[in-house]
């Protein structure tokens, strides 16, 4: 299950994003969207969970949780 994670702190990196979601279940991939000009995170990314059950658990456990001073949003991604 592919998830989109929104409202991440700009100083968050892919390794931190992966660690956050590995606490919930196995992940297949993790991508943080980076601004090409500045090299800084755009504040969102994608995590693909190995199993649909893990994705559902990640949404329940992490949606609305605080990362730094921001409340993140976790929902199913509609992109392929």
C-alpha positions as CSV (number, residue, x, y, z in Angstrom):
1,X,0.0,0.0,0.0
2,X,1.4,3.3,-1.1
3,X,1.0,6.2,1.3
4,X,1.5,10.0,1.0
5,X,2.8,11.8,4.0
6,X,2.0,15.5,4.2
7,X,3.1,18.4,6.4
8,X,6.6,17.1,7.2
9,X,9.1,19.4,8.7
10,X,11.4,20.9,5.9
11,X,14.5,19.5,7.7
12,X,13.2,15.9,7.7
13,X,15.2,13.4,5.7
14,X,14.4,10.1,4.0
15,X,16.2,8.0,6.7
16,X,14.1,9.6,9.4
17,X,10.9,9.0,7.4
18,X,11.8,5.4,6.9
19,X,12.5,4.9,10.6
20,X,9.2,6.4,11.5
21,X,7.3,4.0,9.4
22,X,9.4,0.9,10.1
23,X,8.1,1.1,13.7
24,X,4.6,0.3,12.3
25,X,5.5,-2.4,9.7
26,X,7.8,-3.4,6.8
27,X,8.3,-0.8,4.1
28,X,9.1,-1.4,0.5
29,X,10.3,2.1,-0.4
30,X,10.5,5.6,0.9
31,X,10.8,8.8,-1.1
32,X,11.0,12.4,0.2
33,X,10.1,15.0,-2.4
34,X,13.0,17.5,-2.7
35,X,13.1,20.9,-4.3
36,X,15.5,20.7,-7.2
37,X,16.7,24.3,-6.9
38,X,17.2,24.5,-3.1
39,X,17.8,20.8,-2.2
40,X,15.4,21.2,0.7
41,X,12.4,19.0,1.4
42,X,9.1,20.2,0.0
43,X,7.4,18.9,3.2
44,X,5.9,15.7,1.8
45,X,6.9,12.2,0.7
46,X,5.7,8.7,-0.1
47,X,6.1,5.4,1.7
48,X,5.2,2.1,0.2
49,X,4.3,-0.4,2.9
50,X,4.9,-4.1,2.2
51,X,1.4,-5.2,3.2
52,X,-1.9,-3.4,3.0
53,X,-2.5,-4.2,6.7
54,X,0.8,-2.4,7.5
55,X,-0.4,0.6,5.5
56,X,-3.7,0.7,7.3
57,X,-1.9,0.5,10.7
58,X,0.4,3.3,9.7
59,X,-2.6,5.5,8.9
60,X,-4.2,4.8,12.2
61,X,-1.1,5.2,14.3
62,X,0.7,8.1,12.5
63,X,-2.0,10.3,11.0
64,X,-2.2,13.4,13.2
65,X,0.9,12.6,15.1
66,X,3.5,15.2,15.8
67,X,6.9,15.2,14.0
68,X,8.9,18.1,15.3
69,X,6.4,20.9,15.7
70,X,4.1,19.8,12.9
71,X,1.1,17.4,12.8
72,X,1.6,15.1,9.9
73,X,-1.1,13.7,7.6
74,X,-0.9,10.1,6.4
75,X,-3.3,8.8,3.8
76,X,-3.4,6.4,0.8
77,X,-1.7,7.8,-2.3
78,X,-3.6,8.0,-5.5
79,X,-0.4,8.2,-7.6
80,X,1.1,5.1,-9.1
